[in-house]
Amino acid sequence: MNTSGNTSGSDRAKPTDGAIRLPRARRGMPLPARRRCVLALNTATVIGLFWAMYTLFAPTGITFGEGAMLGAFLLTLPWLSIGLWNSVLGLLLDLRHGAGAAARVTPAITRVRGDEPITARIAVVMPLRNEDPDASIARLRRLEEELALSPWAGRFSFHVLSDTNDAGIALKEEARVAQWRSSRPLATIHYRRRTDNAGYKAGNIAEFLHSPEGQSDFFLPLDADSEMGAETVLHLIRVMQASPEIGMLQSLVTGLPSRNFFTRAFQFGMRHGMRSYTLGSAWWQGDCGPNWGHNLVIRTTPFREHCMLPLLPGRGPLSGAILSHDQVEAVLMRRAGYEVRVLAEESDSHEDNPPSLVDFIRRELRWMNGNLQYVRLLGLSDLKPVSRIQLVLAILMYISAPAWIVFILIGASLAGTVDQMSAVPLGPGLTLFAVLMTLSLSPKLMGLAQVLFSQSRSQDYGGRLRVVSGGLAEILFSMLTSPIVAVALTQFALGLVFGQRIGWSAQQRSRDRLGWDEAARVLWPQTLLGLGLCFWLGTNAPWALIFGAPVLLALVFSIPIAVVSTLPRLSRWSMDTGLFDIPEDRAPRTTDTPAIHANTA
């Protein structure tokens, strides 16, 4: 099977626990101690915050409604706490080790110099379903042309895996691939179209891996909106070649430059929120890292043998094919004895982000449905403890938003029926509210701090003043959009209870602007809920309007917020002023002449 000289997991005996071990020097605190430290920090934080909320209600006795509020509040705390400590740890690691921080948490980086030959065979795959063929195939073609400039082009094959059921789009896909093949006769380019969408994206890739074309040492899945530079791809492959114990390896994925205000704001915040968070999580997750489903290198044989997803039995919304395949594949790879690692550093690995709030919500609903399916997988045998925790956290990520909405709604109802102002001490209540808001923003704040503490990073963004202004504007914008998204997730969660489920349709990846009619069709529940809360509180507890103003304003004006954030004039203003500029905006990547990009490692 493995003609390159790489050692595949199926080609040799493994230790009795399934792990593949190479001798390596210990660096800093041992991994078990790190995990105990993180567990202690998060346990103390959850208990402390819950106790603080409990003491606000306790003096007058806990009513049924207050008990329900405490229960909802408890569900929000694990995700809040893990976000805090991952980002704090990431910032501390960055401040202490600088550019070497990623190597401290993923020592395999240090095994390569960067000039090693590529001996493995790599299949680069792009699953498509009713996507824009021009944009998606052009991205894959650009990577092929960059790799062709290296001595290792012959080690790569490129595969467009179509699940498209729109005949017109399928014809365009075939035409674009034919044009690509005719212009690149030395490249190995394949196009395959399935007649159904069985198993969604994961099923598409699974069928490919079991076909003759799928016989490779590694494969690299890309989404339709993914872009990777050749040097980043070669770096990941070299690390994989030098590390036969690793089954999955990826670096941070950042947003591509955008001309849309919503996308610019969203990816500016996501970039800072992910940077320190991922570094901190890699410090304690270690060999049980995450999988984001694209822009990563995967060892083919163990994936094919151990990571095929089960079909969940039953007929309900949490049955059938698994929608969120990525993290399940990661825990199955780790169960098979292979490490799942992340290089917690930015590189030439990018993706497009949703062009409007409505499109972002649609994507979140599919992910929510998929992540809640993990409830059915918690009983899988032989999972590593950290892998099981990752599945729980993935579930809680999409439970926390509805839990916050339940907390707010119960609180609003109590505010209108009892003298809550005298029952709850004002000072401690406001203090706890401020603490919770700060904790919820901690990943972004720590990521911004990483940039501000570094002169060179700040200059990449146009200077510290631009970083601060962009950070403050993005935090304000996210405070307006977060309640809107939370209500949508709550509404969908209620639908799941009654059997509603979501399918796998093509994503809207670009648009000039969002229309008022589309925004109204999607966001009328938020508007109605906001108006209802304003009327209820204004009638029964006017004082509560002051404290609830951020959420109430966001809900009442959800439709204008969604529409205005896509207006071309606002988008042009953002670009002209540099608000939400990312480094790629200031040093744009050229697409007319392919080039091998320098790796940030």
N, C-alpha and C positions, 0 to 999 in steps of 0.2 A: 504493500500500500504506500509506504512512505519512501519514495525514491530519492528524497533530498538529503537524507542523512539525519533529519530530525527524528527524535525518538517519540513515537506516539504512545498514548496511554494504553492502547490496546495491544501494543507490540511487545510488552514486557510485563513481568510480574510486579505488583505493587505491594507495599507493606500491608500488614493485616488490617490496618485501619483505613486503607484506601489512599493515604496521603503519599505524595511523592516528595521526598525530602532531599535537599541539597545542603551541604555544609555552608553556613554563612555566619558572619560575625554578628553578634547582638549589638544593637544600637539603642542606647538609652534604656528606658523602662521596658521590660519584657511585655509581650502582647497580652498575656493573661492579666498582668497587673494593670495595664492600661484599661482593659475592659472592666475590671473591678472598680477602678477609679471613676470611670464614666458612669457606671451603674450607681455608685454611691452619690455622685454629684446630681444625677437626675432624680434619684429617689428622694434625696433631701429637698430638692427644688419642688418636686410635685407635692410632697407632704407639707412643705412650708407654705406654698401658695394656697393649697386647699385649707390648711389650718387658718390662714389669714382671712379667707373668705368665710369660713365657718364662724369665726369669732365675730364677724359683723352681724350675723343673724342670731347667734347664741343667746345674748343677754335677755331677749324677750321670748325665747323658746323657738324651736324650728317648726314652722308650719308645713303643711303638705306641699304648698307651692314653693316655699324656700328649699325644702328637701329636693324637689325636682330641679330647682335651679342649681343646687350643689352637685347633683348628679350630672347634669349637663356640663357644668363647669369642670368637673373631674375629667370628662372625656376630652376636653380641649388641652389639658395640661401636658400629657406626654409629648405631643408634637411640639408644643411651645417650648418645653424644657430641652428637648434634644436639639432644636434649632439654636437655642441660646448656647449650649455647651459645645456643640460642634463648631460654631462660628468663633467662640472665644478661644477654644483650643487652636483653631486654624490661625487666628491672628497671632497668638503667642508663638506658635511654631514658625510663622513667617518672620516675626520680629527677631527671633533668636537665630534662625538658620538662613534667612534670606532666600537666595536662589537655590540653596541646597535643601530646602524644606521638603520638597516632593521626594527627593531621594531618601530622606530620613524615614518616610512612611512607606515608600516602595523601593527598597534597596536594589531591586533588579535593574533599575535604571543605570546603576554604576557598572553593570557588567558589559556594557557596549561602549565603544569609542565613537562610532558613527561612520566608520568606513568598512565595516564587515560586509562580505559578499552576501547577497540574498540567495539562499539555496532552496528555500521552501517554494512550493507552488501555491499561489494565492488566487482565489476567485473573488472578484469584486462584484457584488450583487446589488441590484436596485429593484425592489418590488414596487410595482405601480398598480394603481387602481383608479382609472378615470382621472388621472392627473394631466397637467399640461405637458404634452410630450416635448415641446420645444425647450421649455425651461429645464425639465428634469433630465432629459437625455443630454442636453448641453453640459450640465454639471458633471455627469459621468464621463462624457467625452473629454472635458477639460482635464480631469484627473489622468485619463489615459494618455493624453498628449504630454502632460508633465512627466509622467513616469517613463515615457518613450525617450526622454532626454537622458535618462540614467542608463547604466550598463545592464540593468536588471529587468528591462521591459518584457523579455521573453518569459519571465516567471509569473506574469499576471495574465489572467483572462477576465473578461468583462461580460456580465450577464444582465440583461433586462428581463425581469420576471413579471409578466403582465397578468393581472387578474381583471383587466378592463372588460366591462360588459357593454360599453358603448361602442357600437361598430365604427362610428366616425372617428372617435379617438383612437381606437385600435389601428385603423388604417394609417393614421398619422404616426403612431408609434413605429409601425413597420417601415414606413417611408423614412423616418428619421434614422432608424438603425441601418437601413440600406444605404443611405447617404454616408453615414459614418463608416460603414464597412468599405465602401468604394473609395473613400478618401484615405483610409488607413489600412492598406492591404496586408501589412505585416502584423497588425494587431489581431488578437483572438477575441472576437466579439460574437456573442450569442443573443438570440431573442427567442423567448418561449412564452406562449400565451396559454393559460388554463381556461377551461370552459366554465369553471365555477369558482367560487370564492371560499371553498371549504377550508376551515381553520384560519381564515383571514390571512394576515401577513405571515404569521408563524407557520401556517399550513403551506403557504406558497413556498417559503424557504425550505421547509421540511421535504416537500416533493422534489425540489431542486437537488438537495443534498443526497437524496436516494436515487438520483438519476446518474447516468454516465458522465454528464457534464459537471456534476458536483463533486467529483473525486479530486480533492485538493488537500494540502496540508493545513492551510488556514483559509478562512473566508472573511470578507469584510463587508458587512451589510450597510448600505446607505439608504436613507429615506429619499423621497422625491425632492425634498428641500435641503438635502445635505450637500455640503462641500468639504473636501479635504485637500490639503496640499500634499504633493508627492513626498516631500521631506518628512512630514509628520507620519505619513503612512509607512515609509521606510524605517523610521525610528521605532515605531510600534512593532513592526515585524522583526527588526533586529533584536529587540528586547525579548520577544516571544521565542525566537530561535535560541537565544542564550538561556532561556528559562523554561525547560520542559515541564516544570510543575505548574505553570500558569495556563489556564484554559481560556480565560477572557482577559483582555487588556484594552483600556481606553483612556483617553485624556479628557480634559474638560471640553465641552462643546459650547461655543459662544455664538451669539447672534450675528448675522450678516448685516452690513450697512443697509439701512432702510430709508425711504423717502416719506414714510408715513408716521405721523405724530404718535399714534397709539403704539405702533411697533417700536419706535425709537425709545419711548418712555419705558415700555415693558422690558425690552432687552437690556436697557441700561440698569434697571433695578435687578433683573435676574442675574446679570453678569456679576454684580457685586455681592448679591446674596449667595451665589453658588461658589465663589472663589474660596472664601475662608471656610464656609460650611463643608465643602468637599474635602479640603485639606484636613480639617479637624476630624471628620468622620473616617477618613482613610487611616488616621493615626490609631484608632481603636478597632475599626472593622478589619484592617489588615487584609488577610487572605479571603475574607468574606465580603468583598466589595460589591458595589452595585452594578447593574447593567441598564443602560439607558436605551438599548434597543437598536442603536445605529452608531456609525462612526467608531466602531471598535473592531479589533482583530480577535477572531475566535478560532480555537483549535478544532478542526473539522471532525476528526474521528470520535473523540469523546462527546462532542455535541450531538453528533448523529446517533451515538449509542445510548446516551444517558439523558438528553435534554429535549426529547420529543414530548410535547405537552399532552396531558390527558384530556379526554373529552368528559366534562363534568356531567354526571347523569341527572335526569330530571327534565322538567319542562319550564321551570321558573326563570326569572331574569338572571339568576346566578348559576345557571346551568349551561351546558353546551360548550362551544369553543371558547377558550380563554382570550379575552380582548387585550388585556395588559400582559403580554407574554414575557417582557424583558426580565423583571425581577424573578419570576418563576424559573426561567432558564438559568439565571445566576445561581439560585440556591440548588438547583439540580446539578449544575456543573460542580459546585463545591461538594455536594453529597458524593459525587463520583470520585472525589479525591484530588481535584484540580483547584488551584487558586483562582480567584476572581479579583483582579487588581485594577486600580485606577491611578493614573499618573495625574496627580492633583496640580496641574499646571496648565496654563493657557498655551495653545499651539494653533497651528493652521487647521483647525477642525471647527466647522461652523454649521449653522442651520438657519433657515428662515423662521421667523416667528409670526404668529397670527396677525392679520392686518387690521383687525377691529376687535372690540370687546365682545361682540356677538360671536365672532369666529373663535375667540379664545374660550368662551363659555361652551360652545359646541364640542370643542376638543376636550375640555375638562369633564364634560358629562360622559364621554366615552371612556376616559381614563377612570372616572369614578366607578362606572359599571364594572370595568375590568379589575380594578383594585379590590372592590368588595367581593369579587369572586374568590379572592385569596382566603376568605373565611372557610371555603370548602377544602382548602389545601393545608390548613394548619396542622392537620393530623397526619400528614405524610411522614412515613417512617424514616429514621436515620438522618434527619436534617440536623445540621450543626445548630447549636443553640443561638448563635448570632444570626444565622439564616432565618430561623423561626422568628426572632425579634424583628428582623427586617420586614417580614411579611406582616407582622402585627402593626409596625409603624406605617407601612404602606396603606393598611386599612384605616388606621386612625387619621392619616392625613386627610382622607375624604369624609371622615365622620366628624372631625373637629369643626368644620364650617357649619354644618347643620346644628351641631351642639351649641355653637355660639348663637345662632338664630333662635333656637329654643330658649336659651338663657335670656336673650333680650326680650322675647315675646312674653315669657313668664314674668320677667321683671317689670315690663310695661303694664301687664294686667294687675300685678300687685300694687304698683304705684298708684293705680286708679281706684283701688278698693280699700287700702289701709294707709295710715299716716306713715309712710315709709321714711319720710324725711326725718321724723323724730325717732323712729325705730333703729335706723342705721346711722352710726356716728359719721358726720360729714367728713371730718379730717382724715380718719383712717380709710374711709371709702374712696376719697379722691386720691390718696396715696397709693392704694392698691390698684386703682384704675391706671394711674401713671406708670406704675411698675409693669403692669400687664402690657400696656402699649409699647413700652420700651423693649420688653422681652420679645414681643412679636416682631419688632423691627431689628432685632439684634443681628441676624445674618447680613442684612444690608448695611447696617452701621459698621460691623466688623470689616466687611469687604471694602467699604469706603475708607475706613481707617488704614487698611493695607495700602491703598493708593496714596493717601495723604502722607503717610509716613515715608514714602519713597519719592524722591525728587524725580527720578527717571520715569517711574510709572505716572506720576502727576503730569509730567510733560507730554506723555503719550496721549493724555486726555485734553491737553491744552492748558495745563496749569491747575494749581490747587483751587483757585477761585471758581474755575469752570466745573471742577469736580464737586465742590460744595454746592454750587447753585443747581447743578443737575441732580445731585442727591436729594436736596430739599424739595425740589419740584417733583421728582419722581415719588418721594414718600407721600407728598400731598396728593398726587394723582392716584397712588395705590390705595390711600385711605378713602378716596371717592369710589374706586372700582371694586374694592374687596367686599363691601356689603352687597353689592349687586351680584357678584359671583356667588357669594355665600347663599343668597336667597335662591338662585338658580339651582345650586347643588341640593339645597333642602327640598325644593319642589321636586327635583328628580328622585331624591331618596324616598319621598312619599310615594312617587309613582312606582318605584321598585317594589314597595310593599304590596301594591295591587297588581303586580305582574308586568309593569312597563319595563322594556329593555331597549337598548340602542344597538343599531347595526354598525357596519363599517362602510361608511360612504367617503367619497373623495372630500378632502379638506379644501376650503377656500384659502389659497395661499397668497393671493394678491387681489387687490381691488383699488379703484381710484378713491372711492368714498363709500360710506354706509348710508343707505337711504333711510328716511324717516319711517317709511312704511315697514321696512324689515325690522328696524329697531323696535318699533311699537309692537309688532307681532311677537317678538321674543321677550321684551322687557315690560310688558304691561303688568305682569304680576308684581314686579318690584315697585312700580309706580303706585299701583293700587294699595299695596301693603304700606308704603310710606305715607300716603295720604290718610289711610285708616289709622295708623299710629299717631299721626299729627292730630287728627280729630279727637281720638280717644284721650291722649295726654293733655291736649289743650282744654278739653272739657273737664277732665277729672284730676289732672295733676300738672298744671302749667309749669311748675318749677322743673319738671323732668324734661321739658323741651330743651332747656339749656344743655343738660348733660347728654341728651340724645341727639343733639344737632348734627354732628358729623354723619351719623348713620342715617338720620332722617333726610338730610339734604341729599345724600347719595341716592337713596331710594326714590325720593320724589322726582329728582332730576335725572334718573337713570337713562331715560331715552335721549335727552339732549346731551348728556355726557358721552354716550356711545357715538352719537352722530358727530358732535363737534370735534371729538378727538381724531376723526378721520378727514376733517375738512382740508382741502389742498392748501388753502391760505395759511392755516395754522401749521401745517406740515412744512411749508416753505419757510415760515418764520423760524421754526425750530432749527432747520438746516442753516439758515442765514446767520442766526445768532450762535450756532454751535451747541444749543441746549440738547443734552442727551447724546452728544458726540461720543463715540467709542473710538479706540485707537485706529480701527480700520477705516473710519470715516476720514480721519486726518492723514492717513497714509493708505489710500485705497489700493486694493489689489488690481493689477492690470490683467485684462483678459484677452488682449489682442495678441500678445506674445507669451506662450507658455514659459514657465520658469520653475526651477526647483527652488522651493522656499526654505529659508533657514529655519531650523527648529529651535524653539525657545529653550529646549533642554540644554 
